[in-house]
Amino acid sequence: MGILKEDVVVISPAEKEGDSTVISVNCPDKTGLGCDLCRIILLFGLSIARGDFSTDGKWCYVVLWVVGKANTRWDLLEKRLLDVCPSYFSTSEIDYYRPANQQPKKLDVFLLKFWCSCDRKGLLHDVTRVLFELELTIKRVKVSTTPDGKVMDLFFITDTRELLHTKERQGQTILHLKTALGDLLESCEIELAGLEIAACSQGTTFLPSAITEDLFSLELPARYPSGLLASNPISITVDNTLSPSHTLIQVVCQDHKGLIYDTMRTLKDYNIQVSYGRFFANQEGGCELDLFIMQADGKKIVDRNKQNALCSRLRMELWRPLRVAVVSRGPDTELLVANPVELSGRGRPLVFHDITLALKNLNTQIFSVEIGRHMICDREWEVYRILLDEGDSYHVPRNKIEEGVRKILMGWE
């Protein structure tokens, strides 16, 4: 006995302006499904106001109340949510279960190369927005400005639709870029990135030790990051008395963009199953989560060391899901942003989009960009190194740049 495909994901539009759109998912379960669903919702720029989910270990039911944008492509969101749900054709076997941290399908990497006659504020964000709307995922970026003021951009991208090898899809992409950039765009081409070209996309492998020690520390900082309410610290409690088979994790903290995703990816990386959960974001900017969880062996977490390790990691991931710093790079100013990579290999959605949006809002131009992955403190990190234009960056104080970027990334703008 199965379930109809159209019943797996159901999106009920908001009845009136200001109401939430309700997304319900009814499908076979897998460890990490909550993380995968929340990641897609974050990718579409939506925020989760409330959520409930439950599972018996084989079948799950998830309801999410989300706040969207007027231009949200709900039909495409439904398709992408359906893509991560386990097979809906059968519920009698478990051969459709995949390991929680199985690597996602590797997509072909393409090189998008274009020249612009000159730079302008917000140019990189406009390109990033176009690629996002076309479902082209940015894997690496190399941006450089020549002495005569021209800009060469190299974007290493993958196509969620797996059609970028076709002339039609390439033409569509170039046309959208021409529309966004106008006469600034001098030339544009797309080609499959060979091994030697892909190797050039890796960027600088060296990060100064002074940066890595501070930016990637797994210890809680002594001071609150700018924007975090000192009156609303993170509270995480563990209770093994309310359920004979599950451990209850209760979290109270300040809300931020992607908070549920950050919680679920942490549990997914620990291979922990959430059997029942609810979360709610209030009007004051706080968030409460109740999660009934168990280990991969089906048992509750009774070992104090395991409890402390999990709580410590959750507290850090909710406190600093992204690391932001503005530092000196020789005589220049460099913006550094880093986020942890899931064990499955997936990075955090929309980070580069939000960075470029923040810098556009700050009226600050970008001179060059490097995006790469680094193993630091036994974890893989996606690191964005943005060299700011010397002529403009000094007009905006460094602390204002750091604060502005962090607020956009955290959804506190």
Salt bridges, closest charged atoms under 4 A:
ASP19 OD2 - LYS16 NZ 3.24
ASP36 OD2 - LYS30 NZ 3.09
ASP36 OD1 - LYS268 NZ 2.78
ASP52 OD2 - ARG50 NE 3.87
ASP83 OD2 - ARG80 NH1 2.93
ASP126 OD2 - ARG120 NH2 2.92
ASP126 OD1 - ARG129 NH2 3.82
ASP126 OD1 - LYS360 NZ 3.25
GLU133 OE2 - ARG129 NH1 3.75
GLU135 OE2 - ARG80 NE 2.60
GLU135 OE1 - ARG161 NE 2.95
ASP159 OD1 - ARG169 NH2 2.79
GLU162 OE1 - LYS105 NZ 3.02
GLU186 OE1 - LYS150 NZ 3.64
GLU189 OE2 - LYS113 NZ 3.67
ASP262 OD2 - HIS256 NE2 2.77
ASP262 OD1 - ARG265 NE 3.05
ASP262 OD1 - ARG348 NH1 2.48
ASP290 OD2 - ARG278 NH2 2.90
GLU317 OE1 - ARG265 NH2 2.83
GLU317 OE2 - ARG313 NE 3.96
GLU317 OE2 - ARG379 NH1 2.72
GLU334 OE2 - ARG329 NH1 2.70
GLU334 OE2 - ARG385 NE 3.00
GLU342 OE2 - ARG39 NE 3.89
GLU342 OE1 - LYS268 NZ 3.68
ASP354 OD2 - LYS257 NZ 2.82
ASP354 OD1 - HIS353 ND1 3.13
GLU382 OE2 - ARG373 NH2 3.31
ASP392 OD2 - LYS121 NZ 3.71
GLU402 OE2 - ARG406 NH2 3.43
GLU403 OE2 - LYS407 NZ 3.07
